[in-house]
């Protein structure tokens, strides 16, 4: 029995290694490969650990990862994602795409963040929730006997600063729909009773989609949200979504998670638009880097190229749409500066690649023979572009492995 379990584990490991190498061939990063192929890991871990300690102490913290294209920003964010999940944080990792998720349209960014939510799992709960709705519903049911408690008791579980529309929506998602007999549904007073639509309407509202208030109200009414009329249900501008980022993070902590780690790749995308939109992006970015509520519980990490910081220094802050001088306001940003790998670091990575390749494809990969060949190949590669270089090194090992295979035929 123990031998069968060991064989299964070894098989899983070999599959993970092969998948990691296949993704490296495509110029992509796999979480398994990231854990094994991150250079200067001790330094990065020290920065990350110190930041998370400050976060747990109630400080507002952030991190800017800076480096040229190809130097490992995406790799670093992927590494931080895995580390955060291991330590019990909820994580969202997105690209700030100028068309699909531009920072100046924060509703879209909020939607992308919720869509990308990943919850940590552990031995006690190996099956992590698939969404915020599932996580909230499961946790709320564990806290209250919903059939006996009012919507006010559910609302008390939510952060006080959560926007009213979102608070009402979450309460509604945790409650049952009032049953209206089939015959009574013909009455005028129940013309808005469409129970089949309510779950989708509530989930769309929570995810940041634009839902007409006239369609949201019946869902809240028939889900017995007693307080839904107490304030406006309209979500206008960026502020409700910025508030909801902080509120969700606080809610995650109440639910037993450590907090919320937000990873934004391609942050330099915000300087690729017109200056009024840049100004709006900077305003939102400032709130994410320096949240007004020090107990926000979220940790924002942005990846930037040096062009971003150059643009910040060159902006004309006298223009009316800039609300502050961001070059001055961001003088003390927390920046993790990526740097080119040293020769020793590349040799260490080569050693690791040789071991992984032999393990993945079950061949005798001799380091004494292969390391000189990879070292020679390194001399022809753009070492400043980590992704291209790793891809080329894997290709080189593929060639040696294929030659050895055909030599045995």
N, C-alpha and C positions, 0 to 999 in steps of 0.2 A: 504493500500500500504506500509506504514512504517512498519507495523507488519510483512508483507511478507518479506521485505528486512531484518529485524532483524532476522527472522527465518532462512533466507538464510545464513547470516553472522555467526549465531550460528552453523549452520550445517557445514559450512566450517571450523570453529574453531574445532569442535568435530572431523571432519575428519583429520585435521592436527595433533591433539593430538594423535588420535589412530595410525596414521602412524608413528609418532615419537616413541611411545611406542613399536610398532612392530619392528622398526629398532633397538631399544635398546635391545630387546630380542635376536636379531641376532648379537649383539656385534657391531652394526654400529651406526653412528651418523647421525641424521637428522637436517637440519638447524634450524627447529622450536625448537627441543629439545636443541640444542646448545645454543640458545638465553636464554633459561630458566634455563639451568643446568650448566652454567659456573661459577665456583667458582673464587673468587678474581677478579671479573669482573672489579671493579673500578680501580684496579691497572693496569690491562691489557689495559683498555680503556685509562688510562692516558699515558701509554707508546706509544700506537698507535696514539693517538691524537697529542702528542708532535712530533713524527716522521713525521706525515703527514703535520704538520705546517712547519717543516724544509724543507720538500720536496717542498711545495708550495713556500717557500722562495728561492728555487734554490739550496739547499744543496743536496749532495748525501747521502742517508740514507739507512740503511739495518737493519735487525733484525735476530738474531739467537735464536730460541726457543730450549731450552735444557732440556732433561729429560729422564729417563730410559723408556724402553718399557712398554706400558700400562699406563703411567702416564698422558696422555692427550695431546700429541703433535698434533695428528690428530684433536682432538676436538678443540684445540686452533687455528689451521690453519683454520678450518671450521668457527669458530667464527669470525676470522679476515676477512675471505672472505665475510661473510654477512655484516659486518660493513663497509668494503670498498665499496661494491655495494651500500649500503644505502647512502654513502657519495659521490657517483658519479664517482667512479673509475671503469675502466675496470679491470677485474680480470682474471687471469689464475692460476689454481691450479693443479699440477701434482705430481706424485710420481717419484722419481729418480730410476726407475727400472734398475738393472744392465744389463738386456737383451734388454728391449724395449726403455728405455730413460736414458742411462748412460751419466753422465755429460761430460766424455771425448770424446763422440761423439756428439758434440753440435748441429750439423745439426738435429739429431733426437730429441734433447731436444727442439730446436726451433720449429720443426714440432708439437711436443706435446703441446707446449705453445699456438700456434695458433689454434690448434684443440680444446683446452680447453677454449678458449676465452669466457668470459661472459660479456655482456654489461649491464650497469645499466638501469633500466627503472624508470619512474616517472609519475606523474599525467599528465604532458604535453605530454609525449611520452611513454604510457603504453606498447607498443609493441617494445621491444628492438631488435636491429639487431641480426641476428643469426650467423653472421660471419664478419670477417674483410672486406671481399669483399662487402657484402651487406652494411655495414656501410660506407665504402669509396665511393661506387657508389652513394648512396643516398645523402651523404654530398657533393660530387663533383657536382652533378646535381643541388643542391641548390645554389652552388657558381657560376656556369658558365652556359651560354647557349651553350651547347656543340656543337651544329651545327654551331655556329658562332665563336668559339674560337679554337685556335690552341693547339697542344700538349704542346707547350712551356708554355702556360698559365696554363695548368694543372700541369705541372712539378713544376711551381713556388709555388704551394700550398704544395708541399712536402718538408720535411727537407733537407737542402743542403747536409748533411752528409750521406744521404741514399745511399746504394750501387747502382751503375748504373743499374744493371740488375733488381733490385726490383723497382727502380723508373720508368724504362721503362715499366715494367709489370703493375704497378698500373695505369699509364697513359693509357695504352692499355685497361685495364679493364673498364675504364670510357668512352671509345669512341666506336663509331659504326664501324662495319666492312665495308670497301669500297665495294660497289656493283659492281660485274663484270657480265655482261650479260652472259647468258647461252652459247650462241654461241661463245663468245670470250674465254671461259674457255678451249677450245680445243687448243688454241695457246700455244706454248712452254713457252712464258714469264709468263703465268699464271699456269704453272704446279704445283706450290706450293700453289695454292689457295684452301684451304680446310676450309671454314668458320665454318663448324660444329665442327671442332676440336679445334678452337682457344680458346673458353672459358675454356675448360678443361686444355689445355696446359698452359694458363696464370694462372689459379688457382693452378695448380700443381707447377709451378715455384714459385709463391708467398708463398706456403705452405712449401717450402724447398725440395720438391722432386727433384731428378736428372732428368732434362729434357735436351736432346741433343740441343745444340745451333742451329743446323740446323733445328730443328722443332720450336724453339722459334722465330727465325728471321722472318719467314713469318707471324706469328701471330702479331708481332710488326709492320711489314711493312703494312699489310692490315688493321690494326687498326690505322694507320696514326700517328705513333710515329716518328716524324721527326728526333729525336736526337739519335735513338737507335744505330747508328753506331759510336757514339762519343767515346765509351770506350768498353772494353771487357764485354761480357755478361756471362762469365764463373764465377761460384761461387766455389772457392777453399778454403779449410781449414775452420777454425772456425771464422775468423775475419769478413767476410761479415754478418754472422748470429748474432754475437755479436753487430755489428754496427746496424743491422736491429732491434734488441731489443730496442736500444736507439731511433732509428728513429721512430719506431711505437709508442713508448710512447710519443714522441714529437708531432707526428701527432694526436694522440688521444686528446692531450691537445688543439691543434689548432681546432679540431672538436668539442670542447666544453666539453669534459670529463676532470676530474681532473688529470688523469695520468693512469699509469698501475701498478697494484699490482701483483707481481709474487710470488706464494706460492709453495715452493718445500718441499714435505714431504719425509721422509726416506733419508735425506741427508747423513747419515752414509754409504749408499750404495757405495759411492765413495771410501771408504777405503777397500772394499772387492775385489779389483782387484790388479794386479801386480803393482809394484812401478813406472814403466814408465807411466802407465795409471793414477795412482794416481797423479803423477806430472802434467800431462796434465789437470786432473780435477781441481787441486789446481789453476793452471794458469787461467782457465776459471772462477772458483769461485772468484778469486781475482778481476777479471774484473767486475763481477756482484756485489760484495760487495763494491768495490771502483771504479766505472766507471770513465774513463778518462774525460768524459764530465760531468761536475757538473750539467748541465741543462738537464740531461738525462730524468728526469721525471718518472723514474720507481723506485719502492720500492720492493726490493727482501727480502723475508722472507724464511729462511731455518730452518727445524726442524732436530735436531741432537740428538743422544744419547751421553752420556759422553765418550763412546769409541772413537768417532770421535776426540774429543779434546785431548784425550790421545795419539792417533796415530800421531796427528800433532806435539806433543811435542817429540815423539820418532823417527821421521823420520831422516834419514841420509842425510842432505841437501848438503853434499859434493859430492854426486853422480851427474854425469854430466847432467842428465835430469831434475834436479830441477833448476829453474831459480832464486830462492831466498829462503831465510830462512822464511818459512811461520809461524813458531812458533813466530818469532820476528815480522814479518809483521802484524800478527793478534793479537798482544798483547791487542789491545783496541777494540776488537769486541764488538758490542752492543748485549748483551745476556739477554734474558728473561728466567730466571731459574724457571722451574716448581718445585713445591714442593708438598709433600704429604698433603692432606687435613686434617685440624684439625678436632677434634670431633665436634665442633660447626658447621663447614662448612658441614660435613656429615649430621648432624641433619637438617640443613637448606635444603639440597638437598632431604632428606627424606620427609620433609614437602611438598616440591614442587611436588615430585613424587606422594604422596598420593592425593593431589589436582588434579593433571593431570589424574591419574587413575580413580578417581571418575567421573571427567568430561567426559573422553573418553567413559566410559562404563555405564554411567548413573546409578551409584549406590551410596549409602550413605557411603562414606569412612570417617569414624570417626577418626580424628587425635589422639584423646586421647586414643583410643584403638589400633590403628595401629602403632603409633610412638614407643611405648615400644617394640612391636614385631620386627619392623625393626631395632631398636637399638640393640636388642639381636642378630639378624641375622648378623649385622655388625661385631660383635665379632668373627664370624667364617669365615670372608671373607678377601681376600688379598687387603687391602685398598690401597696399592701402585699401584694396577692395577685398575684404575677407570672404565675401560670398563667392566671388568668381574664383578666388584662390583655392578655397575648399573644394569647390566643384572640380577644378582641374586636378587636384591631388587625388580625389576619388577616382576620376577617369584614369589616372596613371596606375593606380592600384588595380583597376579593372583590367587594364591591358596585361599586367604581369600575371594576374590570376588566370586570364584566358590563355596566355602562352603556356603556363604550367599545366593547365587542363588538357590542351591539345597535344602537349609533349607526351602525355601519358597514354594517348590513344594509339 
